[in-house]
Amino acid sequence: MLKSNETYKTYIVGAGIAGLSSACYAKKNNQNIEIFEGSTYAGGRCRSYYDKNLNIEIDNGNHLVLSANENFLDMCELINSTNTIESFGSNFNFYDLKKNKNWSLEISNKYLPFWILDKKNRIPDTSLKDYLSLLKIFYVNRNHSVADLFLNSGNLYKSFWEPLTLGILNTECENASAFLLANVIKKSFLKGRDYCQIIQPKKNWNETLIKPIIDYLEKNSVSIKYKNILKSIEIENNVITRLNFNNNEILINKEDKVILCLPPNSLNRIMPQINLPKEFNTILNIHFKLDKNIISGLKVPILGMLNSITHWVFLKKNYISVTISSANKFNDLGSEKIAKLVWSEISRGLGISKIKIPDYKVLREKKATYQQSPQNYKLIQKIRSLPLNLKLAGDWTEKYLPSTIESSILSGKNSVIK
């Protein structure tokens, strides 16, 4: 059914975090909006759902949020969900599988990392000389990979730069943009403890972000139109004039605005003339159901793993969730095999190696993020000549941040206010 506008509108396509953020800030600015989503749920990769096999509610994936993520915190304030998050301080816990050793890194309250001057505060088996590599982040350019700058930083490379890069950029150090990583370091670790508090939902991401955002929108008379897959757009005189969905067509007035909140591969199907990254990295998550009493006895909420297949371990109320970043090489490995390998690692790191592997769920997001290399980053920055009434939003669209919840929320905000 062809539908024309009676009033000027903002049309938002995609109800992942970026699209939901666009909608919230558009309503905050009293804009008339409609929001469309191709699937049957909102939130994209940041959602929670009931898994009938495990018989519990699980997060689709894990997200490491820090107190430096001001746009995330602003969103929680806007949608009244600050009471659903908790802080675990600025102590980062690690387990080195090869050395069978647990250790932790406590970020000080100093603006610069003066804690490295005291040997007992340093990462194990690192020297003061290794930390001189930190100075390189002030001279990074957009052509540098993380390995270009930090490969020769001794044990600090494997113990700090590598886990941090994988966790933040979902890209191996050899390919990862040092420019994007440096921007995160400057906003968090170099500013001290107050900017490095680990923040997680008390229950799950649905209760912290998705449900409160949907409630906020519904209170403002906005409901998400699900099962609307954008098939094509029509452009005349450099203005979008029509949105063609699988079951709907909408005429767009010249004064209207369209915000496409789509991942690069989906956007390229709609606008093949834009040169976008074609390389993507998998995020592999494994959820192990475990008795609440066992989990409550474990001391760390989040554990980084070194010299292992596993990268990060998140302890939830009734399950343990594992994240393996840049996991393309495991795309074809069977779920049972990868789960057994990972359980053997994390059970040692958590001190529960006598417990047999529990029920589990393996989830693979095969195009979780684009490969955040200097080359692909430059491709995105070269996007020009969009239709006059079109804005793009998504975690991949922000100029100075990698693909995270923080950049998703900021991109949605910027698509409305800029």
Order of alpha helices (4+ residues) and beta strands (2+ residues): beta-beta-alpha-beta-beta-beta-beta-alpha-beta-beta-beta-alpha-alpha-alpha-beta-alpha-beta-beta-beta-beta-alpha-beta-alpha-beta-beta-beta-alpha-beta-alpha-beta-alpha
